Amino acid sequence: MAQQLIDRRDQEFVIWEQMALEEMLADERFRDFNRKACDLIITEARAIAVKEMLPTLAEGDRQGVRFENSAVKVPDCFHRVFDLIVEGEWHNLGVPQEMGGQGAPPFVSAAAGEYFMAANYALIAYAAMGNGTANMIQLFGTPEQKRLYVRNLTSSKWGGTMLLTEPEAGSDVGALTTAAVRNPDGTYLLTGSKIFITNGEHDLAENIIHPVLARIEGDPPGTRGISLFIVPKYLVNADGSLGKRNDIICTGVEEKHGIHASATCSMSLGSRGSCIGYLLGGERAGMKIMFHMINHARMSTGLQAMAYASAAYLLALNFARERIQGRDLENFANPAAPSVPIIRHPDVRRNLLWMKSYVDGMRSFFYFMTGLGTRAAVCRTEKERRQYEDLFSMLTPVVKDYMAVKGHEVCVQAIQVHGGVGYTKDYLVEQYARDCKITSIYEGTSGIQAMDLLARKIGMNKGAVFVYFLGRIQETAATARQFDRLKPLADQVDAAQKKLGETAFNIGRLALSAEFRTAFAHALPFLHVMGDIIMAWMLLWRAATAARALDEGGHAKDLEFYDGQIKTAEFFIGTELQVTIGKMNAIEGSCPAAVKISDAGFGGL
Ligand SMILES: Cc1cc2nc3c(=O)[nH]c(=O)nc-3n(C[C@H](O)[C@H](O)[C@H](O)COP(=O)(O)OP(=O)(O)OC[C@H]3O[C@@H](n4cnc5c(N)ncnc54)[C@H](O)[C@@H]3O)c2cc1C
């Protein structure tokens, strides 16, 4: 039967064969999870995603959220399925057991997350966002705060949010003006306005716990003067019961391009002068603490984009197998020849393989990162932990933006494969393309991820992390060279990583020179060539894994799957990677036109 949302065989290949994540299960913290249990959980997650969540996707988009008298109603069809998710505790699969979650290995939670996000991102986000809020409280809260909030958030009895953005403080969070004043009892009074707050108000939880960034009266400007406060919608009494309504209200919801079922709220704090907040962590430590949630959210955003891309690709693939149009190219001049499914046309095949190469590469990249994160947590030595954590940190902006941008491009190409009907609301690819666009905007825009990579990440530990990263690619190339048919591919990937090293060195040097503006004008293209080379690396790694399985005689039913891995690597390295070489030449050329052109020179005056 045609696969929906996620290609199950591909997901299994990445988890068990390519990334060999089974070895993680040896750690004591995952003692309840053997391979069979993991497979069962993923199978069940797929069933609930396909049978229960997916049917609410288009309906949720059509009805959207409704704002009435400071209240927000989610689409009607969400309520029953939300209850199912929460009763089955699907939303807290990866949350540690001591916080009330299931404690599943992160790769199992990612596998289920792929399905849930592809089936209905807006819906799963209502249930799962509280985990991020809970995590910050668990790490930085007082024992009392942990007792009052953590389990109510991870159980999804209460919802969670993150309140950073203000009308004049978007990418520049340090410009925020929400103010906090100390009360004699140790609480704070907050006043200000926040905008674009995901799930800031809705009717799926009895309480909502808002982590709010604000500046305590008299604290310095910029990010170093920011503190973080827990601001509950309903104050919570010492015995855990709900107290009086706090002075934080939703003043409206946005009409958006996509994710219509997700409530994007404007929030007013302290309009009656009585918005109570509780400090989380120390004063002025707000940004450091919030970054725990932001980094997690950046990974999750990459997964969101990949999930949309995966679902859109499978829709396009299934459509291309069924849609009959045009004659086979070899019968082009013969009007009597039968029409064929469009998957027979070389241009459609190219487009499908283009989409497959990105979806496959992104999936492998994501599980590589998941493996790094888990290895950092379970490894024995401090040196290893640092190595994994640093690489994870360096690659986070690439996961976030590359997957957002490529995920969206895949969704757009899925429309193309559908032709005219793909542009209508009758087919889900149209919604996936709209919904996916947000991923390159929230949790830090493309431009912000690129700055993070160039200014903070590639030079980490005097470039040692970048060198380690390139070394990992070289290792894969060496493995792939053991298979004759992969040698030319391995050589090309090896040459590309070498050139990437030179490009990184040159752009890094430019960033430290008087021409630093020019370097930053090339920062996003640099992030994207890094992503391209990671795709080539991941696909070569897949091909080597498949070649080994073929050499070992793999099951007959798997032969085409494995051969497909090798063809996908051949395609990407033979086409897309060639363009990447040109893009690296362009970055090395350091054309300064974008910074030298005068403002008036852009025209339009
Ligand atoms: C649907 C949705 C949900 C959201 N959910 C949340 C949420 O839950 N909580 C929350 O706090 N916020 C949320 N946001 C806000 C989101 O994080 C911001 O919109 C985003 O960070 C960009 O800020 P901005 O919109 O003010 O754009 P701006 O910061 O004004 O940026 C405009 C453009 O300028 C570029 N730019 C700005 N500064 C720089 C710079 N220094 N260098 C290079 N380029 C720059 C940006 O890349 C962008 O292309 C959400 C937004 C949307 C649309």
The ligand as a MOL file (V3000), in Angstrom:
LIG
                    3D

  0  0  0     0  0            999 V3000
M  V30 BEGIN CTAB
M  V30 COUNTS 53 58 0 0 0
M  V30 BEGIN ATOM
M  V30 1 C 3.1240 32.2190 13.0940 0
M  V30 2 C 4.1150 32.8350 14.0250 0
M  V30 3 C 4.3100 32.2830 15.2820 0
M  V30 4 C 5.2260 32.8600 16.1690 0
M  V30 5 N 5.3480 32.3480 17.4400 0
M  V30 6 C 6.0950 33.0440 18.3600 0
M  V30 7 C 6.0740 32.6810 19.7450 0
M  V30 8 O 5.4410 31.6930 20.1350 0
M  V30 9 N 6.7700 33.4410 20.6230 0
M  V30 10 C 7.4850 34.5380 20.2360 0
M  V30 11 O 8.0850 35.1770 21.0790 0
M  V30 12 N 7.5280 34.9100 18.9250 0
M  V30 13 C 6.8480 34.1950 17.9930 0
M  V30 14 N 6.8460 34.5800 16.6680 0
M  V30 15 C 7.6370 35.7460 16.2770 0
M  V30 16 C 8.8300 35.3700 15.4230 0
M  V30 17 O 9.7860 34.6930 16.1860 0
M  V30 18 C 9.3560 36.6630 14.7790 0
M  V30 19 O 8.3990 37.0480 13.8100 0
M  V30 20 C 10.7040 36.5010 14.1560 0
M  V30 21 O 11.6810 36.2790 15.1460 0
M  V30 22 C 11.1260 37.7180 13.3290 0
M  V30 23 O 10.8960 38.9160 14.0030 0
M  V30 24 P 10.0860 40.0860 13.2540 0
M  V30 25 O 8.8330 39.4880 12.7280 0
M  V30 26 O 9.9850 41.2360 14.1510 0
M  V30 27 O 10.9680 40.4460 12.0090 0
M  V30 28 P 12.2590 41.4510 12.0140 0
M  V30 29 O 13.1330 41.1430 13.1730 0
M  V30 30 O 11.7870 42.8460 11.8590 0
M  V30 31 O 12.9940 40.9860 10.7010 0
M  V30 32 C 12.5740 41.3780 9.3810 0
M  V30 33 C 13.6360 40.9000 8.4060 0
M  V30 34 O 14.8880 41.5210 8.7040 0
M  V30 35 C 15.8910 40.5610 8.9460 0
M  V30 36 N 16.7460 41.0050 10.0460 0
M  V30 37 C 16.3640 41.6150 11.1880 0
M  V30 38 N 17.4330 41.8910 11.9530 0
M  V30 39 C 18.5100 41.4510 11.2940 0
M  V30 40 C 19.9000 41.4500 11.5620 0
M  V30 41 N 20.4070 41.9550 12.6790 0
M  V30 42 N 20.7260 40.9070 10.6340 0
M  V30 43 C 20.2450 40.3660 9.5080 0
M  V30 44 N 18.9320 40.3560 9.1970 0
M  V30 45 C 18.0790 40.8750 10.0790 0
M  V30 46 C 15.1800 39.2780 9.3060 0
M  V30 47 O 15.9470 38.1430 8.9440 0
M  V30 48 C 13.8990 39.3970 8.4820 0
M  V30 49 O 14.1030 38.8830 7.1940 0
M  V30 50 C 5.9660 33.9910 15.7600 0
M  V30 51 C 5.7760 34.5310 14.4840 0
M  V30 52 C 4.8530 33.9800 13.6410 0
M  V30 53 C 4.6430 34.6160 12.2920 0
M  V30 END ATOM
M  V30 BEGIN BOND
M  V30 1 1 1 2
M  V30 2 1 2 3
M  V30 3 2 2 52
M  V30 4 2 3 4
M  V30 5 1 4 5
M  V30 6 1 4 50
M  V30 7 2 5 6
M  V30 8 1 6 7
M  V30 9 1 6 13
M  V30 10 2 7 8
M  V30 11 1 7 9
M  V30 12 1 9 10
M  V30 13 2 10 11
M  V30 14 1 10 12
M  V30 15 2 12 13
M  V30 16 1 13 14
M  V30 17 1 14 15
M  V30 18 1 14 50
M  V30 19 1 15 16
M  V30 20 1 16 17
M  V30 21 1 16 18
M  V30 22 1 18 19
M  V30 23 1 18 20
M  V30 24 1 20 21
M  V30 25 1 20 22
M  V30 26 1 22 23
M  V30 27 1 23 24
M  V30 28 2 24 25
M  V30 29 1 24 26
M  V30 30 1 24 27
M  V30 31 1 27 28
M  V30 32 2 28 29
M  V30 33 1 28 30
M  V30 34 1 28 31
M  V30 35 1 31 32
M  V30 36 1 32 33
M  V30 37 1 33 34
M  V30 38 1 33 48
M  V30 39 1 34 35
M  V30 40 1 35 36
M  V30 41 1 35 46
M  V30 42 1 36 37
M  V30 43 1 36 45
M  V30 44 2 37 38
M  V30 45 1 38 39
M  V30 46 1 39 40
M  V30 47 2 39 45
M  V30 48 1 40 41
M  V30 49 2 40 42
M  V30 50 1 42 43
M  V30 51 2 43 44
M  V30 52 1 44 45
M  V30 53 1 46 47
M  V30 54 1 46 48
M  V30 55 1 48 49
M  V30 56 2 50 51
M  V30 57 1 51 52
M  V30 58 1 52 53
M  V30 END BOND
M  V30 END CTAB
M  END
